[in-house]
């Protein structure tokens, strides 16, 4: 579904000419058949959403179709959630003839994502739903061709806000589309917050470093731009001291400046530069709470808290049920919050800015917040909401103890796995272990969790570098060969501690193990040295392995008859039970 909430106070877009020029160049290239990627990176409130709104408006002015999506804190566990926001409305608006063209070829692979929202029938959609096209690679490939086919109808602009909160599967789809976006009439414009190494999803880092990416980083407004906005609010009272105080209090952050100006306008007295100078950014952000408290509607605060718990883009009916409001009361409260610039839209409920939602949530205690998340999960479950939405609320609760919670978490894990996102499936299964389960179900969940983590490439599930279990003669021989190999490492080096150096006790044990292994390898190298070259095609690291034509495996080559006779005579001499004649008899020639 489309989100169009404006995240900044309305007003002129100042000191953003370079950013708008970069976006315009990519849009022009897409119209000419060779698109591109623009990533708007900036701190919260710096004006990323305003730039993305401007990008959408410029794309429409160029005759392009605009596909909108936005990530959310509560939606990172919904596989392909942002991708559905982007493509489902566009596909649902097509007639049958256009639908056949858009879903032609490999684009049909994406139908399992679109069918729940696209509506309608058609043989192609029915066939695709029954096919096994739900693996991540198939869905990502299908979304790529879906975007290409949609753009073939009319050049397209994909606008994604808050990409740092987008689900990993949708980011992978965008990264895959970016690989060939310069050959398509497609422009991708994404907004994200800055982050260090490892703080953002890997596909998002790939987008930022992509060869076709143009990264723009809007900066804070200069004192001159702040003064222009202050004078626009108070043409007759905007003194130089007031403009300087506003610039210092907000640091040139456009969102904080808008909140400050809105707060000053709500007061029944002229703006005081001395009072403004004492304000801090945190107190300005909390001004939204004072606006909520000043509303005459008693249900406004409850609705704001309920919407903040449920997350952006929720139905007003769901937020009203959590807040305990009837439909009329919820509609009146939503209208009041929209008028106070707390909400950008009332249906579905969208906050004016993520900072506003964060400020509302900060005022709710941890215990109360967990109780609200549990109630939200129960309400969504009773209303028949998708298991993924129920699981997203349960993820905020350490343990629910409700019988339906385990079923919802397991169903959400299954849906994530069907869509090829084992990372999210593992998250749901790990949360499922906190619920009361019988022994059989807990064992099955642990087994499924291990299997899913292996699928996701979790480093903790990688097998240790140790000998395999000797359950067969071949396995025992391979284990012996590894033990006898002088180059075999006794164990994986110890992981560094938080300070960057290995823990002393662990390091000492590992070095002692290395020393014992080296001594053992040196003493056994002669005993275990292979007597013939290893058979081609054997596994690496097992140089002493040798395989007979019948499939039997030895640690070393089978001894010849002459060597067996020599050892027999040596044992006889040591025991004194054999004659010298037998000892000196020549060995028999080995037969073929």
C-alpha positions as CSV (number, residue, x, y, z in Angstrom):
1,X,0.0,0.0,0.0
2,X,1.1,3.5,-0.7
3,X,2.3,5.9,1.9
4,X,2.4,9.6,1.1
5,X,2.8,11.2,4.5
6,X,4.9,14.4,4.4
7,X,7.6,14.2,7.1
8,X,8.3,17.9,7.3
9,X,6.4,21.1,7.8
10,X,5.2,22.5,4.5
11,X,7.2,25.3,3.1
12,X,9.8,26.1,0.5
13,X,12.5,23.6,-0.2
14,X,15.6,25.6,0.5
15,X,19.3,24.9,-0.3
16,X,18.5,21.6,-2.0
17,X,19.3,22.6,-5.6
18,X,22.2,20.1,-6.0
19,X,20.2,17.2,-4.7
20,X,17.2,18.0,-6.9
21,X,19.5,18.3,-9.9
22,X,20.9,14.8,-9.3
23,X,17.4,13.4,-9.0
24,X,16.2,15.2,-12.1
25,X,19.2,13.8,-14.1
26,X,18.3,10.2,-13.1
27,X,14.6,10.8,-14.0
28,X,15.6,12.2,-17.4
29,X,17.8,9.2,-18.0
30,X,15.0,6.8,-17.2
31,X,12.7,8.6,-19.6
32,X,15.4,8.1,-22.3
33,X,15.6,4.4,-21.6
34,X,18.6,4.3,-19.3
35,X,17.7,4.7,-15.6
36,X,19.7,5.1,-12.5
37,X,19.8,5.1,-8.7
38,X,19.8,8.0,-6.3
39,X,20.3,7.4,-2.6
40,X,19.4,10.3,-0.3
41,X,21.4,9.7,2.9
42,X,21.0,12.0,5.9
43,X,20.3,12.2,9.6
44,X,16.7,12.1,11.0
45,X,14.8,15.3,10.2
46,X,17.3,16.6,7.7
47,X,14.7,16.6,4.9
48,X,15.1,13.2,3.1
49,X,11.3,12.7,2.9
50,X,10.8,16.2,1.5
51,X,13.3,15.4,-1.2
52,X,11.6,12.1,-2.0
53,X,8.2,13.9,-2.2
54,X,9.8,16.3,-4.7
55,X,11.3,13.4,-6.7
56,X,7.8,11.8,-6.9
57,X,6.3,15.2,-8.0
58,X,9.0,15.7,-10.7
59,X,8.5,12.2,-12.0
60,X,4.8,12.7,-12.4
61,X,5.5,16.0,-14.1
62,X,7.6,14.1,-16.6
63,X,4.8,11.7,-17.3
64,X,6.3,8.8,-15.4
65,X,4.4,6.3,-13.2
66,X,5.4,6.5,-9.5
67,X,5.6,3.5,-7.3
68,X,5.9,4.3,-3.6
69,X,7.1,2.3,-0.6
70,X,8.4,3.0,2.9
71,X,10.1,0.9,5.5
72,X,9.0,0.8,9.1
73,X,10.4,-0.2,12.5
74,X,7.6,-2.7,13.0
75,X,7.8,-4.2,9.5
76,X,11.4,-5.3,9.1
77,X,10.2,-8.9,9.8
78,X,7.6,-8.8,7.0
79,X,9.3,-10.5,3.9
80,X,8.9,-8.4,0.7
81,X,6.7,-5.9,2.6
82,X,8.2,-2.9,0.9
83,X,8.1,-4.7,-2.5
84,X,4.4,-5.3,-2.1
85,X,3.9,-1.6,-1.3
86,X,5.8,-0.8,-4.5
87,X,4.2,-3.2,-7.0
88,X,0.8,-4.4,-5.7
89,X,-1.1,-1.1,-6.3
90,X,0.3,-0.7,-9.8
91,X,-0.6,-4.3,-10.8
92,X,-4.1,-4.0,-9.2
93,X,-4.8,-0.9,-11.4
94,X,-4.1,-2.7,-14.7
95,X,-6.8,-4.0,-17.0
96,X,-6.7,-7.6,-18.2
97,X,-4.8,-6.9,-21.4
98,X,-2.1,-4.9,-19.6
99,X,-2.0,-7.5,-16.9
100,X,-1.2,-10.1,-19.4
101,X,1.7,-8.0,-20.8
102,X,3.1,-7.1,-17.4
103,X,3.0,-10.6,-16.0
104,X,4.5,-12.1,-19.2
105,X,7.7,-14.2,-19.1
106,X,9.7,-14.3,-15.9
107,X,7.6,-11.7,-14.2
108,X,5.1,-14.4,-13.5
109,X,7.4,-15.6,-10.8
110,X,6.4,-12.6,-8.7
111,X,2.7,-13.4,-8.7
112,X,2.8,-15.2,-5.3
113,X,3.7,-11.8,-3.8
114,X,1.1,-9.9,-5.7
115,X,-1.9,-12.2,-5.7
116,X,-3.1,-11.4,-2.2
117,X,-3.3,-7.7,-3.1
118,X,-3.8,-7.6,-6.8
119,X,-7.2,-9.2,-6.7
120,X,-9.0,-10.5,-9.8
121,X,-8.5,-13.7,-11.6
122,X,-6.9,-14.9,-14.8
123,X,-5.4,-18.2,-15.7
124,X,-1.8,-17.0,-15.5
125,X,-2.2,-15.8,-11.9
126,X,-3.9,-19.1,-10.9
127,X,-1.1,-21.2,-12.5
128,X,1.6,-19.1,-10.9
129,X,0.0,-19.4,-7.5
130,X,0.2,-23.2,-7.7
131,X,3.7,-23.3,-9.0
132,X,6.8,-23.6,-6.8
133,X,8.1,-20.1,-7.4
134,X,8.4,-19.0,-3.8
135,X,12.2,-19.3,-3.3
136,X,14.0,-16.0,-2.7
137,X,15.9,-16.1,-6.0
138,X,12.7,-16.8,-8.0
139,X,10.8,-14.0,-6.4
140,X,13.7,-11.5,-6.7
141,X,14.1,-12.4,-10.4
142,X,10.3,-12.1,-10.9
143,X,10.2,-8.7,-9.3
144,X,13.0,-7.6,-11.6
145,X,11.1,-8.5,-14.7
146,X,7.9,-7.2,-13.3
147,X,9.5,-3.8,-12.9
148,X,10.9,-4.0,-16.5
149,X,7.5,-4.9,-17.9
150,X,5.8,-2.1,-16.0
151,X,8.4,0.4,-17.2
152,X,7.8,-0.9,-20.8
153,X,4.3,0.3,-20.5
154,X,5.4,3.7,-19.1
155,X,8.7,4.8,-17.5
156,X,8.7,4.2,-13.8
157,X,10.1,5.8,-10.7
158,X,10.5,3.7,-7.6
159,X,10.6,5.9,-4.5
160,X,11.5,4.2,-1.2
161,X,11.6,6.1,2.0
162,X,13.2,4.9,5.2
163,X,15.1,2.2,3.4
164,X,17.1,1.5,6.6
165,X,13.9,0.0,8.0
166,X,12.9,-2.0,4.9
167,X,12.9,-5.8,5.1
168,X,16.0,-7.5,3.7
169,X,14.1,-9.4,1.0
170,X,12.8,-6.1,-0.6
171,X,16.3,-4.6,-0.4
172,X,17.7,-7.6,-2.2
173,X,15.1,-7.1,-4.9
174,X,16.1,-3.5,-5.3
175,X,19.8,-4.3,-5.3
176,X,19.1,-7.0,-8.0
177,X,17.1,-4.4,-10.1
178,X,19.9,-1.9,-9.7
179,X,22.3,-4.3,-11.5
180,X,20.6,-3.5,-14.8
181,X,18.7,-0.4,-14.1
182,X,20.9,1.6,-16.5
183,X,19.4,-0.5,-19.3
184,X,15.8,0.1,-18.3
185,X,13.4,3.1,-18.2
186,X,13.4,2.9,-14.4
187,X,14.6,5.3,-11.8
188,X,15.2,4.3,-8.2
189,X,15.2,6.9,-5.5
190,X,15.8,5.7,-1.9
191,X,16.2,7.6,1.4
192,X,18.2,6.2,4.3
193,X,19.8,7.2,7.5
194,X,23.6,7.1,7.8
195,X,25.2,4.1,9.6
196,X,28.6,2.5,10.2
197,X,29.8,-0.8,9.0
198,X,27.5,-3.6,10.0
199,X,24.8,-1.2,11.2
200,X,22.7,-1.4,8.0
201,X,21.5,-4.4,6.0
202,X,24.0,-5.8,3.5
203,X,21.7,-5.2,0.5
204,X,21.4,-1.5,1.5
205,X,25.2,-1.2,1.7
206,X,25.3,-2.8,-1.8
207,X,22.9,-0.1,-3.1
208,X,25.1,2.7,-1.6
209,X,28.2,1.4,-3.2
210,X,26.7,0.4,-6.5
211,X,28.4,1.5,-9.7
212,X,25.2,3.4,-10.9
213,X,24.4,4.9,-7.5
214,X,24.5,8.7,-7.0
215,X,24.6,9.3,-3.2
216,X,23.4,12.8,-2.1
217,X,23.8,13.9,1.5
218,X,21.7,17.0,2.2
219,X,23.2,19.1,5.0
220,X,21.8,21.3,7.7
221,X,20.2,24.6,6.7
222,X,22.5,27.6,6.9
223,X,21.5,30.5,9.2
224,X,20.5,32.4,6.1
225,X,17.9,29.7,5.1
226,X,16.7,29.5,8.7
227,X,16.2,33.2,8.8
228,X,14.2,33.0,5.6
229,X,11.8,30.4,7.1
230,X,11.5,32.4,10.3
231,X,10.6,35.6,8.5
232,X,8.1,33.6,6.4
233,X,6.4,32.7,9.7
234,X,6.6,36.1,11.3
235,X,7.1,38.8,8.6
236,X,6.9,41.6,11.1
237,X,8.5,40.1,14.3
238,X,11.4,38.1,12.9
239,X,14.3,40.0,14.3
240,X,17.9,39.1,13.7
241,X,18.2,37.9,17.3
242,X,15.2,35.6,16.9
243,X,16.5,34.1,13.6
244,X,19.9,33.4,15.2
245,X,18.3,31.8,18.3
246,X,16.2,29.5,16.1
247,X,19.3,28.5,14.0
248,X,21.2,27.7,17.2
249,X,18.4,25.8,18.9
250,X,17.7,23.5,15.9
251,X,21.2,23.2,14.4
252,X,19.6,23.9,11.0
253,X,17.6,20.6,11.1
254,X,14.5,21.3,9.0
255,X,12.2,19.0,11.0
256,X,13.2,20.5,14.4
257,X,12.9,24.0,12.9
258,X,9.4,23.2,11.7
259,X,8.4,21.9,15.2
260,X,9.9,25.0,16.9
261,X,8.0,27.4,14.6
262,X,4.8,25.4,15.1
263,X,5.2,25.6,18.8
264,X,5.9,29.3,18.9
265,X,2.9,30.0,16.7
266,X,0.7,28.1,19.1
267,X,1.6,30.4,21.9
268,X,-0.4,33.6,22.6
269,X,2.6,35.8,22.9
270,X,5.3,37.2,20.6
271,X,8.3,34.9,20.1
272,X,11.0,35.5,22.6
273,X,14.7,35.1,21.4
274,X,15.9,34.5,25.0
275,X,13.4,31.6,25.5
276,X,14.2,30.1,22.2
277,X,17.9,30.2,23.0
278,X,17.3,28.0,26.1
279,X,15.6,25.2,24.1
280,X,17.4,22.0,23.1
281,X,16.6,19.7,20.2
282,X,15.2,17.1,22.5
283,X,12.8,19.5,24.1
284,X,11.7,20.7,20.7
285,X,11.0,17.0,19.7
286,X,8.9,16.6,22.8
287,X,6.8,19.6,21.8
288,X,4.6,17.1,19.9
289,X,3.6,15.6,23.3
290,X,2.5,18.9,24.5
291,X,0.4,19.4,21.4
292,X,-1.3,16.0,22.0
293,X,-2.0,16.9,25.7
294,X,-3.5,20.2,24.6
295,X,-6.1,18.6,22.4
296,X,-9.7,18.6,23.7
297,X,-10.3,15.1,22.5
298,X,-9.5,12.7,25.4
299,X,-9.1,9.8,23.0
300,X,-6.3,11.5,20.9
301,X,-3.5,10.5,23.3
302,X,-4.7,6.9,23.5
303,X,-5.0,6.6,19.7
304,X,-1.5,8.1,19.2
305,X,0.0,5.6,21.6
306,X,-2.0,2.7,20.0
307,X,-0.8,3.8,16.5
308,X,2.8,4.1,17.7
309,X,2.7,0.5,19.1
310,X,1.1,-1.0,15.9
311,X,3.5,0.9,13.6
312,X,3.0,3.0,10.6
313,X,0.4,2.3,7.9
314,X,-2.1,0.5,10.1
315,X,-5.9,0.5,9.8
316,X,-7.7,3.1,11.9
317,X,-10.0,0.3,13.0
318,X,-7.1,-1.7,14.5
319,X,-5.6,1.4,16.3
320,X,-9.1,2.2,17.6
321,X,-9.6,-1.3,19.0
322,X,-6.3,-1.2,20.8
323,X,-7.1,2.3,22.2
324,X,-10.5,1.2,23.2
325,X,-12.4,3.7,21.1
326,X,-15.5,3.3,19.1
327,X,-15.4,4.2,15.3
328,X,-16.8,7.7,15.7
329,X,-14.5,8.5,18.6
330,X,-11.5,7.1,16.7
331,X,-12.4,9.2,13.6
332,X,-12.6,12.4,15.7
333,X,-9.3,11.7,17.5
334,X,-7.6,11.0,14.2
335,X,-8.9,14.3,12.8
336,X,-7.6,16.1,15.8
337,X,-4.1,14.5,15.6
338,X,-3.9,15.3,11.9
339,X,-4.8,18.9,12.6
340,X,-2.1,19.1,15.2
341,X,0.5,17.7,12.7
342,X,1.0,14.5,14.7
343,X,-0.4,12.4,12.0
344,X,0.1,12.9,8.3
345,X,-2.9,10.8,7.4
346,X,-5.7,9.2,9.3
347,X,-6.6,6.2,7.1
348,X,-4.4,4.3,7.1
349,X,-2.7,5.9,10.2
350,X,0.6,7.4,9.2
351,X,2.7,9.6,11.6
352,X,4.0,13.0,10.4
353,X,7.6,11.8,11.0
354,X,9.4,8.8,12.6
355,X,10.7,11.2,15.2
356,X,7.1,12.0,16.2
357,X,6.3,8.3,16.6
358,X,9.5,7.8,18.6
359,X,8.6,10.6,20.9
360,X,5.2,9.1,21.6
361,X,6.7,5.7,22.3
362,X,9.4,7.1,24.7
363,X,6.6,8.3,27.0
364,X,5.3,4.7,27.4
365,X,7.0,2.6,30.1
366,X,8.6,-0.7,29.2
367,X,6.1,-2.9,31.0
368,X,3.1,-0.9,29.6
369,X,4.6,-1.1,26.1
370,X,5.0,-4.9,26.3
371,X,1.4,-5.2,27.5
372,X,0.2,-3.1,24.6
373,X,2.2,-5.2,22.1
374,X,0.6,-8.4,23.6
375,X,-2.8,-6.9,23.3
376,X,-2.1,-5.8,19.8
377,X,-1.0,-9.3,18.9
378,X,-4.2,-10.8,20.4
379,X,-6.4,-8.2,18.5
380,X,-4.7,-8.9,15.2
381,X,-5.0,-12.7,15.7
382,X,-8.7,-12.4,16.6
383,X,-9.3,-10.2,13.5
384,X,-7.7,-12.8,11.2
385,X,-4.6,-10.7,10.3
386,X,-1.7,-12.4,8.6
387,X,0.5,-14.4,10.9
388,X,3.5,-12.2,10.0
389,X,1.8,-9.1,11.5
390,X,0.9,-11.1,14.6
391,X,4.5,-12.4,15.0
392,X,5.8,-8.8,14.6
393,X,4.0,-7.8,17.7
394,X,4.9,-11.0,19.6
395,X,8.6,-10.2,18.8
396,X,8.3,-7.3,21.2
397,X,7.1,-9.5,24.1
398,X,9.6,-11.9,25.8
399,X,6.9,-14.5,26.5
400,X,3.2,-14.5,26.0
401,X,2.0,-17.9,27.3
402,X,-1.0,-17.8,25.0
403,X,-1.9,-21.0,23.1
404,X,-2.3,-19.2,19.8
405,X,1.0,-17.4,20.0
406,X,3.0,-20.6,19.2
407,X,0.9,-21.3,16.2
408,X,1.2,-17.8,14.9
409,X,5.0,-17.8,15.3
410,X,5.3,-21.1,13.5
411,X,3.0,-20.0,10.7
412,X,5.0,-16.8,10.3
413,X,8.2,-18.8,10.1
414,X,6.7,-21.0,7.5
415,X,5.5,-18.1,5.4
416,X,9.0,-16.5,5.6
417,X,10.6,-19.7,4.5
418,X,8.2,-20.1,1.6
419,X,9.2,-16.7,0.4
420,X,12.9,-17.6,0.6
421,X,13.8,-15.5,3.7
422,X,15.3,-18.0,6.2
423,X,16.8,-15.2,8.3
424,X,13.3,-14.0,9.3
425,X,12.1,-17.6,9.7
426,X,14.9,-18.2,12.1
427,X,13.9,-15.1,14.1
428,X,10.4,-16.3,14.5
429,X,11.5,-19.9,15.5
430,X,13.9,-18.5,18.1
431,X,11.1,-16.5,19.6
432,X,8.9,-19.6,19.5
433,X,11.3,-21.3,21.9
434,X,10.3,-18.8,24.6
435,X,6.7,-20.1,24.6
436,X,5.6,-23.1,26.7
437,X,6.1,-26.1,24.4
438,X,6.0,-29.8,25.2
439,X,9.2,-31.8,24.7
440,X,8.3,-33.2,21.3
441,X,7.4,-29.8,19.9
442,X,10.4,-28.1,21.4
443,X,12.7,-30.7,19.9
444,X,11.1,-30.2,16.5
445,X,11.4,-26.5,16.8
446,X,15.1,-26.7,17.7
447,X,15.6,-29.0,14.7
448,X,13.8,-26.6,12.4
449,X,15.7,-23.7,13.8
450,X,19.1,-25.4,13.2
451,X,18.1,-26.3,9.6
452,X,16.8,-22.8,8.9
453,X,20.0,-21.2,10.3
454,X,22.1,-23.4,8.1
455,X,20.0,-22.2,5.1
456,X,20.5,-18.6,6.1
457,X,24.3,-19.0,6.3
458,X,24.4,-18.1,10.0
459,X,28.1,-18.3,10.9
460,X,27.3,-19.9,14.3
461,X,25.9,-23.0,12.4
462,X,29.0,-23.6,10.3
463,X,30.5,-27.0,11.1
464,X,33.7,-26.9,13.2
465,X,36.9,-28.0,11.6
466,X,37.0,-31.3,13.3
467,X,37.1,-34.9,12.1
468,X,33.7,-36.4,11.0
469,X,32.0,-39.0,13.1
470,X,33.6,-42.4,12.4
471,X,30.3,-44.1,11.5
472,X,31.8,-46.0,8.5
473,X,35.2,-47.4,7.5
474,X,35.6,-44.6,5.0
475,X,34.8,-42.0,7.6
476,X,37.2,-43.6,10.1
477,X,40.0,-43.6,7.5
478,X,39.4,-39.9,6.6
479,X,39.5,-39.0,10.3
480,X,42.8,-40.8,10.7
481,X,44.2,-39.1,7.7
482,X,43.3,-35.7,9.1
483,X,44.8,-36.5,12.4
484,X,48.1,-37.7,10.8
485,X,48.3,-34.8,8.4
486,X,51.1,-32.4,9.6
487,X,49.2,-29.4,8.2
488,X,45.9,-30.2,10.0
489,X,44.9,-27.4,12.3
490,X,43.9,-28.7,15.8
491,X,41.1,-26.2,16.2
492,X,39.7,-22.9,15.1
493,X,41.7,-19.9,16.5
494,X,40.0,-18.3,19.5
495,X,37.6,-15.5,18.8
496,X,38.7,-12.0,19.9
497,X,37.2,-10.4,22.9
498,X,35.5,-7.1,23.0
499,X,38.9,-5.4,23.2
500,X,40.1,-7.0,19.9
501,X,42.6,-9.5,21.4
502,X,41.9,-13.2,22.1
503,X,40.9,-14.0,25.7
504,X,44.1,-15.1,27.6
505,X,42.8,-18.4,28.9
506,X,41.3,-19.4,25.5
507,X,44.5,-18.4,23.7
508,X,46.7,-20.4,26.0
509,X,44.5,-23.5,25.6
510,X,44.6,-23.1,21.8
511,X,48.4,-22.7,21.7
512,X,48.8,-25.7,23.9
513,X,46.5,-27.7,21.6
514,X,48.6,-26.5,18.6
515,X,51.8,-27.7,20.2
516,X,50.3,-31.1,21.1
517,X,49.0,-31.5,17.5
518,X,52.4,-30.5,16.0
519,X,54.2,-33.1,18.2
520,X,51.6,-35.7,17.4
521,X,51.9,-34.9,13.7
522,X,55.7,-35.1,13.7
523,X,55.8,-38.5,15.5
524,X,53.1,-40.0,13.3
525,X,54.1,-38.6,9.9
526,X,56.4,-41.6,9.2
527,X,53.8,-44.1,10.4
528,X,51.0,-42.6,8.4
529,X,52.9,-41.6,5.3
530,X,51.1,-42.8,2.2
531,X,52.9,-45.5,0.2
532,X,51.3,-44.4,-3.1
533,X,49.9,-41.3,-4.5
534,X,46.3,-40.6,-3.5
535,X,43.6,-41.5,-5.9
536,X,42.6,-38.5,-8.1
537,X,39.3,-36.9,-7.0
538,X,39.7,-37.6,-3.3
539,X,38.7,-34.8,-0.9
540,X,41.3,-32.1,-0.1
541,X,43.1,-32.2,3.2
542,X,43.1,-36.0,3.2
543,X,46.4,-36.7,1.3
544,X,46.8,-40.2,2.8
545,X,43.4,-41.4,1.6
546,X,43.4,-44.1,-1.1
547,X,40.5,-45.9,-2.7
548,X,40.5,-49.4,-4.2
549,X,38.6,-50.2,-7.4
550,X,36.0,-52.0,-5.3
551,X,35.3,-48.8,-3.3
552,X,37.1,-49.9,-0.1
553,X,39.0,-47.1,1.6
554,X,42.4,-47.4,3.4
555,X,44.3,-44.9,5.5
556,X,47.3,-46.0,3.5
557,X,48.0,-48.4,0.6
558,X,47.4,-52.1,1.4
559,X,50.7,-53.8,2.2
560,X,52.2,-56.1,-0.4
561,X,52.8,-59.8,0.3
562,X,56.5,-59.3,0.6
563,X,56.1,-56.6,3.3
564,X,53.7,-58.9,5.2
565,X,56.3,-61.8,5.0
566,X,59.0,-59.5,6.3
567,X,57.0,-58.4,9.3
568,X,56.1,-62.1,10.0
569,X,59.7,-63.1,10.0
570,X,60.7,-60.2,12.2
571,X,58.1,-61.2,14.7
572,X,59.3,-64.8,14.6
573,X,62.9,-63.8,15.2
574,X,61.9,-61.7,18.2
575,X,60.0,-64.7,19.7
576,X,62.6,-67.2,18.8
577,X,60.0,-69.6,17.5
578,X,61.0,-69.7,13.8
579,X,64.0,-71.2,12.1
580,X,66.7,-69.3,10.5
581,X,65.8,-71.0,7.2
582,X,62.4,-69.6,7.3
583,X,63.8,-66.2,8.3
584,X,66.1,-66.1,5.3
585,X,63.8,-67.5,2.7
586,X,63.3,-65.0,-0.1
587,X,59.9,-63.3,-0.2
588,X,57.4,-64.6,-2.8
589,X,56.8,-62.4,-5.8
590,X,53.5,-60.5,-5.3
591,X,50.8,-61.6,-7.7
592,X,48.8,-59.1,-9.7
